[in-house]
Amino acid sequence: MRRISALILAFAVLAGCAGPKRLPPIVVEPEGPMGPGRAVPDLLGVGLLENELGVEIYAEGPAEVIDGHTGRTLLHLRQAGQRVACQRDGDTVVWRQEGHSGRAASVVLRPVDAGTRVSQGDFEYRGDFLVICSPVGRGLTLVNNVDLESYLKGVVPWEIGRHPAERLAALQAQAVAARTYTVSHWGARRNRGFDVFASVMDQVYKGSADEDEMCNRAVDSTAGLVMKEGGREIEAYYSACCGGSSSNIREVWARGARPYLGAREDGPDQSGQAYCAESRYYHWRESWAVGQLEEILHRTLPEFLDWVAASPARAKWNGPVFSPRDGSSDARQPGRLWNLEILSRTTSGRVGNLAISTDAGVYHVRGDRTRWVMPPASGNPFILRSANFDLELERDGTRLKRIATRGQGFGHGIGLCQTGALERASQGQDFAEILAHYYAGAALTKLAAGGKR
């Protein structure tokens, strides 16, 4: 509590300094338990691999092979690097190690020394490995069981990058956002046998092999700090570059409103421009020959129809999806592309409703799904950088010839803007001020977290 009190004092001093007007700092609540009935488990399960035919794992020092169900030790590994090969046989995991073998419902590889890393392929990790039969397939799933703070050290450098000390506040803000996201999504993937993916499906996590000293400092200096609203951890989404304004979540995704995830201008900074204006993705352009985009739409428009049909909430949020051109039109066969038109925009200026006219009829695509329907022809990135774009249509007579988009930003734009946060840190804002802007109204509080390994 002494450190948090010092933070409050520092915030009070900053509020009285001359210079640009700053938002009030995030309220710091006393330490205490999480919301009713919730607690942070000692270990987080991170899904590294799914549906693998075989998995080979080892430890960098002495370790034990353990029956994950009973906790019984199956084999002592006395030397570093002794590899354990696992395969699936029915509903059991078959393991082998140089003349030793066995089977169990799940298998754990646990180092004798908690400081020893476990490895798979070219990556190494803190904590333990758990091998299970994939609940959603016929292969094996590899899970890294690791404490929350160690997990974040494998996330922060891959999500916001590596930066010098003058940008530490942005790394700290990222650490708090990533920690909050993790806790608020803890167990969301339990039907797959773990808590979170080690990919952009949740947060990019690459273990301990290439940790960054400054990012580790950001994690350690904010240990246990998360953001709450209404007594619960907030859904602390973030993206690379908001393009000058963050998004209101309910306008971008088929989600309800969140008071802390609204549209907020990201500036002006000390030079009068957006804080993220120096990003190489602040302005961008993509173009397609009409045949290229038609080929893409033949795939993505049926996928969009399936996406909407999979959820009543999505159908309600998107509104009318397809207007057939005549009674024989097949929505799953778009045919030639006739026209594209932006019918509405969100509060932050992103595309709200995109009408795509084809031989089959008119498709109405809302919000962030426009990025999925119109990916770049190159496939890089795999969806359009942002839904904040304008259309440029080139025609030969009445026939479309080429389509281009001129856009701003990279990502959905919800919550923290990483490039904006980096510039805010460079201009002297601390991590609490940065968080106060991107998650307005959230309270910074400390978890009663579990122990480390």
DRENPATI-756153 format. One record per residue: residue in one letter; z, x, y of N, C-alpha, C, O in turn. Coordinates in steps of 0.02 Angstrom, whole numbers, plus 50000, padded with zeros to 5 digits. Layout:
# DRENPATI-756153
AZXYZXYZXYZXY...
# end
This chain:
# DRENPATI-756153
M500005004149939500005000050000500005004350063499765002150115R500275010650060500295014950118499595016450142499455016550202R499135017750093498445019250111498105013350144497735014150193I498225007350118497915001350147498195000050217497824998050262S498845001250226499135000450293498815005250342498695003450400A498675011350319498345016250362497645013850381497425014950437L497315010650334496645007950349496685002650403496275002550449I497184998350398497254993050448497364996150517497084993750566L497775001350521497895004650585497255007650612497105007150672A496875010850567496245013850589495765008650616495415009750665F495755002850584495314997450607495514995050677495094993650719A496174994750689496414992550754496194997350809496004995250863V496225003850794496015008850842495275008150857495065008350915L494865007350804494145006650812493975000650855493505000850895A494344995250847494194989050884494264990050959493944986550998G494684994850978494784995951050494345001251080494385002451140C493915004551039493485009951063492905007051102492685001451091A492655011151149492055009151185491455009751139491485013051087G490895006551158490295006851118490075000051097490314995051123P489594999751049489314993351028489864988751002490344990950971K489784982351014490254977450988490214977150913489674976650885R490784977350880490804977350807491144970950783491534967850818L490984969150722491294963350692492024964850676492204970650667P492454959750673493144960950652493144963750581492714961950541P493614968150566493634970950498493804965550447494084960350463I493614966950385493804962550330494564962450325494884967650330V494844956650314495564955950305495764959550241495434958850189V496304963350244496554966750184497164963050159497684962750192E497104960150100497644956350070498114960950032497914966450013P498734958950020499184963049981498944963749909498564959749884E499184969149878499024969949807499304964149768499824961349786G498964962449713499214957149672498734955549617498204958549612P498904950849574498474949049519497844945549542497794943349600M497354945149498496734941649513496874934149514497444931949509G496334930249520496404923049523496764920249463496884923849414P496934913749464497314910649410496984911749342496394910249333G497374914349295497144915049226496674920749215496384921349161R496574925249266496094930649258496454937349264496924938049303A496224942149225496484948949229495924953649210495464951849173V495954959749235495444964749219495624967949152496154971049147P495204967349101495334970749037495334978349047495054980849096D495634981849000495644989149006494944992049003494794996949038L494504989148962493844992048951493304986848965493374980948950L492764989348992492164985449005491644987148952491564993048935G491304982148925490784983348876490104983448909489874978248935V489774989248910489124989948942488584990348888488594994848846G488104985748889487574985648839487044990848854486674990248903L487014996048813486545001548823485885000348788485345001548816L485904997948726485314996848685485384990248649485944988248631E484824986748637484824980548599484264980648548483724983248561N484404977548490483894976548438483554983048416482954983148405E483944988348411483694994748387483694994848311484164992548279L483164997648281483134998148208483665003048183483945002048129G483785008248221484295013148204484585016248266484255016748317V485215018348262485565021548318485905027748293486265027548243E485815033348328486165039548311486605041648369486365042248425I487255042648356487735044048408488165049948387488215051648328Y488475053248437488925058748422489395059748480489295056848534A489905063848470490375065448522490335072948538490125076848496E490535074748599490515081748620491125085648597491215091448617G491535082548556492125085748529492365081848468492015077248446P492945083448439493205079748382493255072248397493415070248452A493105068248346493105061048356493245057548290493315060648238E493305050948294493425046848235492905041248231492695038448282V492705039748170492305033848157492785028348135493165029348087I492775022748168493285017548159492945010948142492415009348170D493245007048098493035000248086493214996048147493804995248163G492704993548182492824990048244493214983548236493504981148284H493214980748176493564974348164494294975448146494734972048172T494424980148101495114981148077495474986748114496094986948113G495104991248147495424996848180495565002648133495865007648153R495365002048070495495007348020495035013248030494435012348041T495305019248027494905025348033494505026347969494785026547915L493845026947975493405027747918493235035047904493125037047847L493215039147958493035046247949493275050248009493215048048066H493555056147995493735060848048493165065848057492945068948009L492935066548119492415071548135492755077348170493005076748226R492775083148136493165088748161492795092848213493115096248254Q492145092648213491745096948257491335092848306491165087048294A491175096148361490755092848411490045092148385489795096348348G489725086748404489015085848389488855083248320488265082948301Q489365081348281489235078548214488955071448223489295066948247R488315070648203487965064448216488105059148164488135060348104V488195053048190488295047148148487685042648155487535040348210A487335041448100486735037248101486915030248077487255029448026C486705025248114486865018348097486225014248088485735015048124Q486245009748039485715004948027486024998248011486614997747995R485614993148015485864986447999485654984347930485084985447909D486124981347894485974978347829486304971447828486904970847818G485894966247837486174959547841486604958747902486374959647958D487244957047892487714956147947488204961947953488744961147981T488024967647925488464973447929488094979547956487484979947954V488494984247982488234990548007488364995747953488934996947933V487834998947930487885004447881487875011047919487415012347957W488395015147910488435021547945488405027347895488635026747839R488125032947917488055038847874488185045047916487995045547974Q488535049947884488665056247918488745061747866489285062547838E488215065547854488225071447811488625070347747489145073547736G488375066047704488695064847639489215059347639489415057047586H489425057147697489895051547703489505045347724489015045847761S489725039647701489395033447721489875027547710490385028147677G489685021947739490085015947732489755010247769489215011047797R490085004647770489834998847806490404994947835490964994847808A490274991647890490784987647925490424982547969489834983347984A490794977447989490504972548034490304975748101489824973648132S490684980748122490524984648182490844991548174491324992348137V490574996448209490805003348203490945006148272490545005148319V491505009548279491695012748342491695020348333491945022848283L491415023948381491475031148384491945032748442491765031548499R492525035448427493045036648478493255043948478493485046448426P493185047448534493415054348538494175054848530494545050348551V494405060248500495125061448494495425062748562495965060148578D495085066648603495295068148671494945063248718494325062748718A495325059648758495035054548803494555057548853494145053848881G494585064048866494135067248913493465069248883493015071448919T493405068548817492785070448783492255064948791492425059048789R491635066948801491095062248810490775060448742490795064348695V490485054448740490075052448683489345052348706489205051148765S488885053548660488185054448679487715050548634487855049348576Q487155048648664486595045448628485965047548664485885046548724G485495050548626484885052848657485045058248709485415062948695D484765057448769484865062348822485445060548868485545063948919F485815055348852486345052948897487035053848866487115053348805E487525055248909488215055548886488635050848927488465049148984Y489195048748898489605043448928490345044848919490555048048871R490735042448966491455042248958491615036548911491195032148899G492225036448883492445030848842492205031348770492125036848743D492095025548737491925025048667491235021848659490955019048706F490975022448598490375018748578490575013348529491005014348486L490255007548534490325002148486489635000248462489184999048503V489535000048397488894998048367488994991448331489424990948287I488604986448349488654979848319487964977348298487454979948320C487964972248255487334968848239487154964548300487554960548323S486544965248324486334961548383486394954048373486094951448326P486774950648415486844943348407486194939548421486114933948397V485734942548458485114939048476484504942448446483954942048474G484594945848390484024949148358484224951748289484774950148264R483784955648260483904958148192484084965448190484134968448136G484174968548248484324975648250485044976948268485484972848256L485164982748297485834984848317485884985048393485404986348429T486484983748418486644984248489487154989848498487654990048463L487024994248547487494999648563487844998048628487524996748679V488504998048625488924996348683489355002348701489645005548657N489405003848765489865008848790490485005248817490445001748868N491055006148784491685003448809492005008548854492175014048832V492085006948918492295011748968492715008349020492625002349033D493175012049052493585008949104493155007849166492655011249177L493365003149207492975000849264492805006449312492225007049333E493285010649331493155015849380492665021149354492245023549391S492735022849290492255027649261491555024749258491065028349270Y491515018349242490865014949242490525015449310489925016849314L490905014249363490625014449430490345021249449489875021749488K490635026549422490385033249436489695034349405489315038749427G489535030349355488865030549326488395025449355487815025049334V488635021649404488225016449437488035018349508487445017949526V488525020349548488415021149620487835025749638487425023949680P487785031849607487225036149627486535033449609486045035249641W486505029049558485865026349537485685020049576485105018049576E486175017049607486035010949646485895012449720485455009349749I486255017249749486155018649821485905025649833485685027149889G485915029949783485675036749790486225041649806486815039849810R486025047949816486485053349831486415055349904485865056449929H486985055649939486965056650011487525061250034488025062049998P487455064350093487965069050118488585065450143488615059250146A489075069450162489735066750181489695062050241490105057450245E489225063150287489205058650345488995051550327489045047050369R488775050550266488605043750244489095041250190488945036450155L489665044450185490165042550135490355035150141490455031850090A490405032550202490615025550211490145020750176490365015650149A489495022350175489015018050140489115018450065489065013450030L489265024450040489395025249969490035021449950490075018449896Q490525021549994491145017749981491005010249981491255006649938A490605007950028490425000850029490054998949966490174993549938Q489595003349943489245002049880489725001849822489654997549778A490205006349820490695006449765491084999949763491194997149709V491304997549821491684991249823491244985349802491454981049764A490614985249826490164979849807490024980049732490034974749700A489894985949705489744986549634490354984649591490284981449539R490954986649614491564984749578491664977249579491834974149528T491554974249637491644967049644491134963249602491304958449568Y490504965549603489984962449562490194962749488490134957749452T490434968449466490624969349396491174964549376491134961249325V491704964249416492274960049399492064952649400492284948749356S491654950649449491454943649453490984941649397490914935749381H490644946549367490174945149312490454947349244490094947249194W491084949349242491384951749180491314946449125491534940749135G491014948249069490954943649013490354939049017490254934848973A489944939649070489374935149078488854936049023488454931449010R488854941748989488374943148936488704943048867488434945848819R489284939948861489664940248799489284937448739489414939548682N488824932948750488424930348694487964935748665487684934748612R487904941248701487494946848676487934952448649487674957548624G488594951648654489044956548625489324961648674489644966448653F489204960548739489474965148790489584961348855489484955248857D489804964948906489954961648970489374961849019489214956849050V489074967749027488534968549075487984973049045488114977149002F487374972049070486824976549052486894983149089487194983449143A486604988449061486574994949095485914995749132485655001349136S485654990349159484994990449190484984985949251485504983249271V484394985049281484334980749340484494973449324484564969349369M484564971749259484804965049242485504963949270485684958249285D485884969249276486524969049312486524974849362486314974049419Q486764980749340486754986649383486524992549342486704993249283V486124996949373485885002849338486475007549323486855009349369Y486555009349260487115013549237486835018849190486525017249140K486965025249206486695030649165487235035449141487095041349128G487855032949136488375036949107488615042649152488565042249213S488865047949120489205053249157488815059749163489045064449195A488215060149133487855066449130487635068849199487605074949211D487485064349245487225066349310487615062849366487325060149413E488275063049360488685060149413488625064349477488435070149475D488785061249532488725064549598489415065249629489805060449629E489555071149656490225072549682490415067749739490975065249741M489945066449785490105062149842490175054949820490595051249846C489755052749771489825045949745490485045149708490805039949714N490685050249670491335049949636491905049449687492395045949676R491825053049741492335052749794492365045649823492905043149838A491795042449830491775035549856492125030749809492485026349831V492025031749744492345027449694493105028649695493495023849696D493305034949694494025036549691494385034249753494955031849749S494075034949811494415033249874494465025749886494845023549930T494095021849847494145014449853494405011349788494315005449777A494715015349746494905013149679495255006449680495745005449716G495005001749640495314995249632495144990249686495334984349680L494804992149739494664987549794494064983149778493534985549758V494154976649788493624971749779493644966849837494124966849877M493144962649841493124957449893493224950649860492954949149807K493624946549893493754939749869493624934649924493654936049983E493474928649902493414922849946493674916849908493454915449852G494134913149937494434907549902494814909449840494854905549793G495104915449840495504917749784495114920649726495414922549676R494454920949731494044923649677493604929349702493424929649761E493434933849656492984939249674492304936149693492054931649659I492014938749745491374936049767490804938649724490884943649688E490234935349727489634937749693489294942749741488884940849782A489474949049734489294954149783488594956949768488534962749746Y488084952949780487404955349771487224960249825487514960249879Y486724964449811486484969249860485764970949843485534969949787S485404973549893484704975449883484544981749923484954983849964A483964984549911483794991049941483694990650016483974994750053C483314985750040483154985250112483034977950129482584974850101C483414975350175483354968150192482784966750239482614960850249G482474971950268481904970850312482084967950380481664965250415G482714968650399482934966350465483394960450465483724959050515S483424956850408483874951050403484034949850330483594949850287S484674948750316484864947050248484704939750234484554935950280S484724937850171484504931150149485094926450139485644928550122N484964920050149485424914850129485284913350055484724911350038I485774914250012485664913949940485364907349917484944907449872R485554901849946485304895349923484574894149941484254889749913E484314898049990483604897450007483164901949965482554901049962V483464906849932483084911849895483114910849820482614911749786W483684908849795483784907649724484014900449712484234897049759A483964898249651484194891549632484954891649623485204890549568R485294893049677486024893649676486314889649734485974888349783G486944887749727487274884349781487444889149837487394895249829A487634886349894487804890449952488424894549938488884892249904R488454900549965489044904749965489174906650038488734909650070P489764905050064489884906250136489804913550155489644915050213Y489904918150110489874925250124489174928150111489064934150122L488694923950088488014926350075487524922150116487104918550088G487574922750181487124919150225486614923850256486624929850244A486164921150296485664925150331485984928350392486254924850435R485944935050396486254938650452485764944050476485504947950436E485654944250541485224949450569485554956350558486154957150568D485154961250538485414967950524485294972450584484954977550578G485564970650640485474974550699485614970250761485834964550754P485494972950821485194979550831485694985250826486294984350837D485434991150808485864997050806485875000350875485674997250924Q486105006550878486185009850943485515011050978485495012051038S484975011150939484305012150969483935005550981483365005551004G484274999950965483974993450978483544990750923483214985650932Q483534993950865483134991450809483594989650750484194990850753A483304986950697483694985350638483974991650606483664996950610Y484564991050576484864996950545484444999750488484465005750474C484054995350455483654997750399482934999350419482505000150375A482794999850485482105000650509481795007350489481185007950488E482195012350472481925018850453481735019150380481465024150357S481875013950342481685013850271480935014150263480575011150303R480695017650214479975017950201479715011250177479105010150175Y480175006750159479975000050137480094994750191480024988750178Y480264996950252480374992050304479724988350318479724982250330H479154991950316478494988850320478094991050259478124996850239W477724986550229477304988250171476714983350168476704978250201R476224985150127475634980950118475404981350046475414986650015E475204975650018474894975249952474254971149957474214966649998S473754972849916473134968949917472864968249846473004972249802W472464963049837472154961449773471434959249785471304955449832A470964961449745470324958149741470454951349709470914950649668V470054946249727470204939549702470234939349626470644935749598G469794943149593469804943149520470454946049492470704943749441Q470724951149526471364954049504471924949049508472314948149462L471954945549566472504940749574472414934749528472904932149503E471794932549516471684927149469471934928949399472244924949365E471794935049378472024937349312472784937449309473084935449259I473104939649363473834939749366474114932649364474594931249327L473824928149403474064921349406473984917549341474374913149326H473484919349301473394916249236473994917549191474144913749145R474354923049205474964924649168475584922149202476014919049171T475634923349268476264922049303476384914649319476954912549321L475864910749331475974903649346476234899849286476704895949295P475964900649225476294897549168477014899949158477444895949139E477134906449170477824908949165478274905549216478844903949201F478004904349275478394900849327478554893749305479114891349315L478064890249276478184883449251478734883449198479174879049199D478724888349154479244888949102479924890349133480434887549112W479934894649184480554896349217480874890149248481474889049241V480474886049282480734879949313480974875049260481504872149267A480574874149207480734869249155481364871049116481674866749085A481554877349116482124879649076482794877349105483304877949071S482794874849166483434873049199483354867149245482944867449291P483724861749235483704856149282483874858249353483604855549401A484334863049360484524865349426483934868749461483844867849521R483544872549423482954875749453482444870549473482144870949527A482344865549430481854860249446482044856549509481624855049551K482684855149517482924851649576482844856049638482634853649691W483004862349631482964867049687482244868149709482104868249769N481794869049661481104870649679480724864549707480294865349750G480904858549683480534852649704479874851949666479804855149613P479394848049691478754847249655478434853949640478374858249683V478224854749577477974861249554477214861349553476914866349573F476894855949531476174856149520475864849349536476104844149513S475334849549575474944843549590474244844449560473854848449585P474074840749506473434841749473472844839649517472904835149559R472284843149508471694841449547471364835049522471094831149561D471404833949456471164827549428471524826349362471954830349342G471364820949329471724818949268471644823649210472044823449163S471134827949211471024832549155471314839449168471234843949126S471644840449225471894847049243472454849249195472884845249176D472444855549177472954858649135473324863749177473024868849196A473964862549191474344867049234474394874149205474494878949242R474314874749140474374881349108473714885149108473674890749083Q473194882149137472544885449143472334885049217471944880649235P472584889649258472474889049331471734889349351471524885849397G471334893349316470634894049335470554898249397470954902649411R470024896849436469884900849495470394899549551470674894049556L470504904749591470964904149648470564901849709470064904849727W470794896449740470464893649799470794895849864470464897749912N471474895649865471814896849928472554898249917472834896349866L472854901649964473584902549967473814900650037473484902350086E474374897250042474614895050107475384895050107475694892250062I475674898050158476394897950166476574891450203476404890650262L476914886850169477074880350197477734880350236477814876450283S478194884750217478844884950253479144891850244478964895650199R479624893250287479984899650284480744898250284480964893050307T481114903050258481844902450257482124904450325481764906550370T482784903750331483124905550393482994912850412482954914450471S482944917250362482844924350375482104926250382481944932050389G481654921350379480944922650387480564923950323479964925250324R480904923550266480564924450202480164918150184480284912750210V479694919050138479294913350117479754908250082480104909950035G479734902050107480144896850077479754892850026480024890949974N479114891350041478694887449997477984890050002477674889750055L477724892649947477044895249944476614890649902476774889249844A476064888149932475594883849896475014888049872474674891449911I474894887749806474344891549775473854886449748474004882949700S473264886149777472744881349757472254884549709471984889949722T472134881249652471684883749601471244878149576471284872449599D470804879749528470394874649496470824869049468470644863149471A471404870849440471834865849406472194861449456472294855449442G472384864049513472764860249561473164864849606472994870649615V473694862149634474104865949682474804867149653475144862549631Y474994873549652475664875549628476094876949689475874879949737H476724874649687477204875849740477744880549714478134878649670V477764886449742478244891649721478734892849777478534893949834R479374892649761479884893049812480264899749810480374902649757G480454902049869480924907549877480724913949841480144915949842D481214917049809481114923649779480614923549721480374928749701R480474917649693480004917449638479294919249659478874920849617T479154918949724478494921249748478374928449729477804930449716R478894932449726478824939549709478614940349636478264945149619W478834935849594478674936149522477974933549508477634935749462V477754928749549477094925849538476544930349564475984930149539M476694934449615476184938749645476384946149641476464949249694P476454948949582476624956149578476034960449599475464958249597P476174966649621475634971149639475144972349582475344972349523A474504973249598473994974449547474134980749508473944981349449S474464985649540474624991949507475174991449456475244995749412G475574986049460476154985249417476754989149441477274989149408N476704992349499477254996349525477374994449599476954995949641P477934991249615478454988849569478214982849529477664980249540F478634980749482478404975549436478394968549467478094963949439I478724967649525478664961549564478554963649637478664969449655L478344958949678478214960449749478854962949782479394960549766R478794967649827479384970849856479864965849890480474966549885S479594960949924480014956249960479644949649968479034949449965A480024944249978479724937849995479624937050070479424931750093N479774942250108479674942150180478974945050194478914950950208F478464940750190477784943250199477344938150234477484932150235D476794940650261476254936550289475634937450244475564942550210L475194932450245474584932650205473984934550249473924932550307E473534938450219472894940050249472364938250197472334941250144L471934933350214471424930950166470734932750192470544930950248E470364936250150469674938050167469204933850124469284933450063R468704930650157468254926150121467524928350128467334931650176D467144926450079466414927050081466154919850082466074916750029G466024917250142465894910150148466534906250137467024907350172T466514901850088467124897950071467514901050013468064898949999R467224905949981467524908949922467984914749941467784919149979L468604914649916469064920249927468774926649898468484926749844K468854932149936468604938649913469174943549902469184947149852R469644943649948470214948349943470824945049975470774941450024I471404946549946472044943949971472504949849985472534954449945A472854949650040473334954950057473974951850083473974946250110T474514955450074475144953550103475414959350145475374965150124R475674957750203476034962650244476754960350246476914954850269G477194964750222477884962550216478394967350244478234972850268Q479024965250240479584969250262480134969050209480284963850181G480434974850196481014975350152480844976350079480264976050059F481364977450040481294978649969481894975349934482464977549941G481744970049895482264966649859482364959549884482004957149928H482844956149854482974949149872483304948349940483274943049970G483624953749964483924953450031484594950050034484854948950089I484894948349977485534944849977486104949949978486114954649939G486584948850023487164953150026487024959850060486644960150109L487324965150034487294971750066486584974450064486254974350013C486354976950122485724980550128485884988050123486214990750167Q485654991250070485854998150058485625002950113486005007050136T484985002350134484755006850186485095005250253485215009750293G485224998950265485604997050325486304999950323486545002450374A486624999650266487305002350259487315009850271487765012450303L486805013350246486765020650255486715022350329487035027050353E486305018650366486225019950438486855018050476487055021450523R487175012650456487805010650488488325016250480488695017750527A488355019150420488825024650408488655030650452489105033750480S488005032150458487795037750500487985036750573488105041550610Q488015030450594488185028850664488935027450674489135025050726G489335028950623490055029050632490445023150605491055023050611Q490115018250575490495012650546490835014850481490555018750443D491435012350469491775013750406491585008450354491255003550371F491805009450293491565005050239491794997850248491444993250228A492394996750276492634989950286492214986250338492084980350331E492014989750391491584986650441490894984950411490614979650426I490634989350370489994988150338490034981950294489594977650296L490554981550254490634975750210490744969450250490524964050230A491094969950306491224964050348490574960950373490534954850381H490084965050386489444962350409489064958850353488844953250361Y488994962150296488564959550243488894954150201488544950150170Y489564953850201489924948650163490424945350210491024945850200A490174942150261490594939450315491104934550287490934929850251G491734935650304492274931050284492614932950220493124929850202A492344937850183492674939950121493294944150137493324947350189A493774944150091494394947850101494404953750053494244953049994L494604959450078494664965550037495354965650006495864965150041T495384966249940496024966149906496004970849847495464973049826K496584972549820496624977549767496804974249701497254970049697L496434976249649496544973549583497144976749550497334982449565A497454973049505497934975849458497534977649396497514973849348A497204983549398496724985349346497064988549286497644990649289G496684988849231496934991949170496924999449174496705002349224G497165002749122497205009949121496545013249108496065010049086K496505019749121495895023549110495905027049043496435028249013R495295028549019495225033148963494885039348990494765044148953
# end
